[in-house]
Amino acid sequence: MLGLLRCVALESTAQLKALSASPWQRCLSKAIDHSRVPVLRDEDLEESFVRGSGPGGQAVAKTNNKVVLTHKPTGIVVQCHTTRSLFENRREARKMLIGKLDQLYNGDQSVEAQLQRIEAKKQTETARRKQKLQAKKKAWKEREFGDESDKSS
């Protein structure tokens, strides 16, 4: 029964990703190398569900919907309690664990590091364009208004 639920949850996750991905995200994902991302195996994971805390009332206080996921080979522990749904928290905890393992194993080649490099490149390009535009504006002002001040003198 649990295997069936897992397959349904993962299938709907893939469908959600496909629907929610904007054209920019799809273009960006082509530039990122996902081939080194580690794959989680169920025998390497220890998963436990504990009671959450915080806002949400009885739905949070009386249900075990906080997920604590432990990767046995590395000892990395991830806790997730972002929503009141147990299945969403499981999915989110697995994403977080994959991200941490990717960072641990791949370092500079991890997906997160690649995203940061792309973002930094984008910011430097934006700054370069902004400086270029300011230089053009300054040259235009000097050309337009600099001539008038010379004529009036």
Backbone as a ProteinNet text record, in pm:
[ID]
protein_1_A
[PRIMARY]
MLGLLRCVALESTAQLKALSASPWQRCLSKAIDHSRVPVLRDEDLEESFVRGSGPGGQAVAKTNNKVVLTHKPTGIVVQCHTTRSLFENRREARKMLIGKLDQLYNGDQSVEAQLQRIEAKKQTETARRKQKLQAKKKAWKEREFGDESDKSS
[TERTIARY]
82.7	0	86.8	191.2	278.9	351.1	393.4	459.8	368.9	240	144.2	130.2	119.4	108.5	233	349.6	474.9	477.9	435.4	436.2	339.7	222.7	124.1	176	237.1	288	400.3	491.2	601	551	450.4	396.8	332.9	256.3	192.6	296.6	407.1	513.9	574.3	599.2	655	557.6	429.6	329.5	324.8	331.8	331.4	452.1	569.4	689.9	676.3	621.5	608.1	511.7	404.2	306.4	354.4	426.2	464.2	593.1	667.2	794.5	768.2	824.6	810.8	909.3	892.3	987.7	1129.8	1147.4	1280.6	1344.3	1265.5	1318	1355	1274.1	1305	1434.4	1453.4	1575.9	1695.6	1679.1	1787.5	1825.4	1726.3	1755.9	1840.3	1837.4	1920.3	2067.6	2094.5	2232.1	2293.7	2212.1	2260.3	2280.3	2393.2	2426.3	2368.1	2264.8	2199.9	2253.2	2352.3	2397.8	2467.2	2520.4	2594.2	2508.8	2383.3	2296.3	2280.2	2304.9	2293.2	2148.2	2134	2002.5	1982.2	1867.1	1837.1	1786.5	1840.3	1791.2	1719	1607	1526.5	1601.4	1691.9	1765.1	1868.7	1905.6	2000.5	1932	1800.8	1726.1	1658.2	1655.1	1576.5	1478.8	1351.7	1249.6	1162.7	1141.8	1053.1	961.8	847.7	747.6	721.9	737.5	718.3	615	569.6	469.8	533.8	465.3	514.4	471.2	513.5	475.1	450.5	400.2	376.5	231	204.6	65.4	3.3	-126.6	-196.5	-299.6	-299.3	-401.3	-392.7	-510.3	-518	-455.4	-463	-407.3	-256.6	-192.4	-47.5	-17.1	-90.1	-58	-82.8	-179.4	-215.2	-173.1	-108.4	-68.4	83.2	134.4	278.5	309.2	319.5	341.2	476.4	561.4	697.5	784.7	860.6	941	1086.1	1146.2	1288.7	1351.4	1436.3	1496.7	1646.3	1698.1	1839.8	1902.1	2012.6	2087.6	2192.3	2175.3	2261	2409	2447.4	2591.1	2665.2	2600.8	2669.7	2630.5	2515.1	2469.2	2399.2	2370.4	2301.4	2155.8	2107.5	1970.2	1898.4	1780.1	1698.4	1562.7	1515.5	1382.4	1298.2	1174.4	1086.4	948.4	902.4	768.4	714.4	721.8	679.6	529.2	463.7	319	254.1	121.6	50.4	35.9	69.2	54	179	159.9	270.3	339.4	261.7	319.2	402.3	352.7	429.2	557.6	550.1	670	771.2	724.4	815.2	886.5	809.9	867.5	968.9	933.7	1022.1	1148.8	1135	1252	1346.8	1293.4	1378.4	1451	1382.3	1447.8	1562	1536.3	1638.8	1758.8	1732.1	1840.2	1921.4	1854.7	1926.3	2014.4	1963.4	2043.2	2167.2	2150.2	2264.8	2366.5	2319.4	2410.5	2483.5	2411.8	2473.4	2584.1	2557.2	2658.3	2778.1	2750.8	2858.5	2945.5	2882.7	2956.7	3019.7	2948	2991.3	3052.9	3029.3	3091.3	3059.8	3162.2	3144.8	3058.3	3044.3	2965.1	2820.8	2783.2	2646.3	2548.9	2424.7	2321.6	2311	2315.8	2306.4	2422.1	2542.8	2658.8	2647.1	2596	2576.6	2474.6	2365.4	2264.3	2323.3	2405.8	2467.8	2560.7	2636.4	2724.6	2644.1	2533.9	2449.3	2390.6	2346.5	2288.9	2393.5	2515.7	2622.7	2656.3	2659.5	2687.2	2577.8	2453.8	2340.7	2348.6	2386.7	2397.4	2508.9	2624.8	2733.8	2695	2622	2575.8	2477.2	2388.5	2293.1	2366	2465.8	2543.2	2619.1	2675	2747	2653.3	2534.6	2436.7	2392.8	2376.6	2334.7	2442.5	2568.6	2678	2686.8	2666.7	2672	2561.2	2441.8	2329.4	2356.9	2412.5	2444.9	2549.6	2647.4	2749.7	2686.8	2595	2526.5	2443.7	2375	2294.6	2382.7	2496.1	2588.3	2642.1	2680	2730.1	2621.7	2498.7	2387.4	2365.9	2367.5	2348.2	2458.5	2580.3	2691.4	2676.7	2633.6	2617.6	2502.8	2390.8	2272.4	2283.6	2319.4	2317.7	2453.3	2557.6	2691.2	2705.6	2643.2	2649.4	2575.3	2461.3	2384	2460.6	2533.2	2608.3	2723.3	2781.4	2888.4	2834	2713.4	2655.5	2616.5	2566.1	2519.9	2635.7	2754	2869.7	2929.8
-119.3	0	125.1	125	242.6	264.1	155.4	166.7	230.2	194.6	252	401.3	439.8	582	657.5	597.5	662.9	689	589.4	604.6	714	718.8	820.4	958.2	971.2	1100.9	1147.2	1058.4	1097.3	1130.2	1058.9	1087.5	1225.7	1259.4	1390.3	1500.9	1473	1571.1	1604.7	1502.5	1526.4	1606.5	1577.1	1651.6	1796.5	1819.5	1955.8	2033.8	1970.7	2037.9	2076.8	1985.7	2013.6	2128.9	2134.1	2240.3	2373.6	2371.3	2496.7	2555.9	2480.5	2530.5	2635.9	2753.2	2859.3	2834.7	2901.2	2883.1	2918.3	3018.8	3056.4	2942.9	2879.1	2768.3	2650.6	2623.9	2513.4	2541.6	2665.5	2703.4	2693.6	2736	2733.3	2590.5	2501.5	2363.6	2292.8	2339.5	2279.2	2313.7	2427.4	2470.2	2405.5	2345.2	2286.3	2136.2	2086.5	1945.1	1869.8	1791.6	1713.5	1570.7	1537.9	1399.6	1351	1442.1	1401.9	1400.7	1437.3	1443.4	1302.9	1284.5	1150.7	1101.8	971.3	908.4	849.3	877.3	822.4	679.7	593.2	455.4	440.3	369.8	354.9	284.6	192.4	120.1	209.6	322.3	415.8	519.2	520.4	623.6	567.2	648.9	618.8	733.8	701.5	805	790.5	902.7	899.4	1020.8	1005.9	1112.2	1150.5	1277.2	1326.2	1437.8	1473.8	1580.2	1714.5	1790.7	1923.5	2025.7	2148.1	2257.2	2380.6	2482.8	2608.5	2625.6	2721.2	2748.6	2633.1	2621.2	2514.9	2446	2476.2	2423.1	2273.9	2211.6	2069.1	1984.9	2032.4	1957.2	1939.1	2028.7	2018.5	1956.3	1995.5	1954.5	1806.2	1745.7	1606.4	1506.7	1552.5	1459.9	1457	1343.4	1328.6	1362.4	1491.2	1530	1597.5	1600.7	1650.4	1531.1	1546.7	1436.7	1457.7	1354.3	1355	1244.4	1285.2	1192.5	1186.5	1064.6	1044.8	961.3	1009.1	932.6	852.9	723	637.2	642.1	634.8	634.5	761.8	877.3	1002.5	1059.1	1018	1070.6	1205.1	1250.6	1378.2	1362.6	1457.7	1456.3	1579	1558.5	1667.3	1661.6	1776.2	1785.6	1877.8	1838.5	1919.5	1926	2047.2	2070.8	2198.5	2207.5	2329.6	2336.1	2219.6	2218.7	2125.9	2122.7	2032.1	1893.4	1879.7	1752.8	1666.4	1544.4	1451.4	1419.3	1397.8	1359.9	1473.4	1596.4	1710.9	1729.1	1707.7	1718.2	1608.8	1488.6	1380.4	1417.7	1466.1	1504.4	1617.1	1715.9	1830.2	1787.1	1696.7	1648.7	1573.3	1493.9	1422.3	1519	1623.7	1725.3	1791.7	1824.4	1889.1	1796.2	1668.1	1572.1	1552.7	1546	1533.8	1656.2	1774.1	1896	1894.3	1848.5	1842.5	1738.1	1622.6	1519.4	1564.7	1633.7	1686.3	1784.9	1871.3	1968	1897.1	1793.5	1720.1	1644.3	1572.3	1488.5	1567.9	1667.9	1733.9	1872.2	1935	2064.7	2169.9	2213.1	2317.5	2275	2146.7	2098.3	2065.8	2095.3	2067	2160.3	2121.2	2199	2337.5	2344.6	2472.9	2564.6	2510.5	2591.6	2638.7	2553	2592.2	2704.8	2694.2	2800.5	2931.5	2924.6	3046	3109.8	3027.5	3082.6	3149.7	3087.2	3146.2	3277.6	3281.2	3403.7	3514.2	3479.4	3579.2	3633.4	3546.1	3588.6	3682.5	3649.4	3731.8	3869.7	3873.3	4001.8	4088.4	4028.1	4106.9	4158.2	4078.6	4123.2	4238.6	4230.3	4338.3	4466.2	4453.4	4570.9	4631	4546.7	4596.2	4672.5	4619.1	4686.4	4819.8	4820.7	4943.7	5051.3	5014.7	5110.4	5160.7	5072.4	5111.3	5211.7	5187.3	5278.2	5412.8	5413	5539.1	5617.9	5548	5616	5677.4	5606.8	5661.6	5784.3	5778.1	5892.8	6013.6	5988.9	6097.7	6160.9	6077.2	6128.3	6207.9	6159.3	6231.3	6366.6	6371.2	6497.8	6597.1	6548.5	6637	6687.6	6601.2	6639.7	6738.6	6712.9	6798.6	6929.4	6918.2	7036.9	7104.5	7034.7	7094	7198.7	7178.8	7274	7402.8	7394.1	7512.1	7602.5	7544.5	7626.4	7697.8	7634.1	7698.1	7813.3	7801	7903.2	8026.1	8006.5	8120.1	8200	8146.7	8217.6	8316.1
0	0	0	83	90.4	-41.5	-108	-237.7	-341.1	-337.8	-430.2	-405.3	-279	-246.2	-288.4	-271.2	-307.6	-458.1	-537.7	-682.9	-725.9	-666	-700.9	-663.4	-546.2	-502.5	-594.5	-632.1	-719.2	-859.3	-906.6	-1038.6	-1040.3	-936	-932.5	-915.7	-848.6	-834	-969.7	-1050	-1183.1	-1268.1	-1255.4	-1331.2	-1285.2	-1153.5	-1102	-1151	-1149.2	-1196.6	-1342.7	-1423.3	-1566	-1590.2	-1510.6	-1529.1	-1475.3	-1362.8	-1298.8	-1353.3	-1433.8	-1485.2	-1591.8	-1572.2	-1670.9	-1784	-1897.9	-2007.7	-1966	-1878.9	-1833.4	-1753.5	-1664.8	-1585.3	-1674	-1777.2	-1867.3	-1943	-1984.6	-2055.6	-1962.7	-1838.9	-1741.6	-1706	-1700	-1661.3	-1766.1	-1890.2	-1993.7	-1972.2	-1910.6	-1889.3	-1765.7	-1681.9	-1557.6	-1576.5	-1528.2	-1539.3	-1420	-1445.4	-1340.3	-1334.1	-1414	-1422.8	-1296	-1216	-1095.9	-968.9	-979.6	-862	-805.7	-675.6	-616.7	-614.6	-620.2	-617	-477.9	-418.8	-285.9	-299.2	-216.4	-209.1	-75.3	-77.5	43.7	155.7	121.2	226.2	294.7	233.9	295.4	383.2	385	456.9	580.3	683.1	802.2	816.2	807.6	805.6	929.4	999	1114.8	1109.6	1170.8	1172	1316.7	1346.5	1482.6	1480	1597.2	1606.1	1577.6	1497.5	1463.1	1566.3	1543.5	1632.1	1548.2	1611	1540.8	1503	1413.7	1376.9	1300	1308.8	1237.6	1323.6	1452	1541	1561.2	1571	1600.3	1489.1	1366	1253.7	1268.2	1340.5	1361.8	1497.5	1597.9	1734.3	1760.8	1694.2	1725.3	1618.2	1514.1	1407.8	1394.6	1354.7	1333.1	1187.6	1157.7	1019.6	996	1094.9	1076.1	1037.6	929.3	877.7	918.4	977.7	1010.6	926.6	833.6	738.7	765	786.4	815.1	705	649.8	549.6	625.8	631.6	714.1	676.8	549.1	516.9	558.6	548	579.9	715.8	767.7	895.8	884.6	765.5	746	788.3	868.7	917.2	863	806.1	751.9	819.4	864.5	924	838.2	814.4	731	794.3	814	866.7	804.5	671.5	603.4	582.9	570.8	550.9	652.3	651.2	740.4	679.3	552.8	484.1	501.9	543.5	563.5	430.7	325.7	196.7	136.6	149.7	99	179.4	310	392.8	358	328.1	286.7	157.6	63.1	-66.2	-49.6	30.5	53.7	128.6	225.1	299.8	207.7	116.4	21.3	-71.4	-115.2	-199	-123	4.1	85.6	104.3	128.9	148.6	20.8	-92.4	-219.9	-241.9	-209.4	-222.8	-134.5	-10.5	80.8	36.4	-9.2	-57.1	-183.5	-270.1	-392.3	-357.2	-261.1	-217.2	-154.4	-75.9	-9.8	-110	-202.4	-296.3	-410.5	-462.1	-584.3	-564.2	-450.6	-422.8	-527.8	-604.3	-705.3	-822.4	-843.8	-956.3	-916.1	-791.4	-747.9	-820.3	-822.8	-890.7	-827.7	-695.7	-625.8	-663.4	-669.8	-707.3	-852	-938	-1077.7	-1088.1	-1011.2	-1010.3	-959.7	-856.1	-802.8	-905.3	-978.9	-1082.9	-1193.2	-1233.5	-1337.1	-1288.2	-1163.4	-1106.5	-1098.1	-1057.7	-1049.8	-1188.2	-1285.9	-1423	-1472.8	-1438.6	-1479.1	-1413.3	-1286.5	-1216.2	-1273.5	-1305.9	-1363.7	-1502	-1577.5	-1709.8	-1695.9	-1597.5	-1572.9	-1532.5	-1446.3	-1403.9	-1522	-1608.1	-1725	-1818	-1840.4	-1926.5	-1866.2	-1735.5	-1668.1	-1682	-1662.9	-1678.6	-1821.7	-1917.5	-2057.6	-2089	-2037.7	-2059.3	-1994.4	-1873.1	-1806.3	-1883.5	-1940.2	-2020.4	-2145.1	-2208.2	-2325.3	-2289.1	-2175	-2130.2	-2102.5	-2038.7	-2006.8	-2135.1	-2232.1	-2359.5	-2431.5	-2426.2	-2490.1	-2424.6	-2290.6	-2219.2	-2253.4	-2257.7	-2292.4	-2435.7	-2524	-2664.2	-2680.5	-2612.5	-2627.7	-2549.8	-2423.9	-2338.4	-2329.4	-2360.9	-2360	-2468.5	-2582.7	-2694.8	-2661.8	-2589.8	-2555.1	-2459.4	-2364.3	-2270.6	-2341.5	-2447	-2522.9	-2608.1	-2665.9	-2750.1	-2669.7	-2548.1	-2467.2	-2410	-2402.1	-2344.7	-2437.6
[MASK]
+++++++++++++++++++++++++++++++++++++++++++++++++++++++++++++++++++++++++++++++++++++++++++++++++++++++++++++++++++++++++++++++++++++++++++++++++++++++++

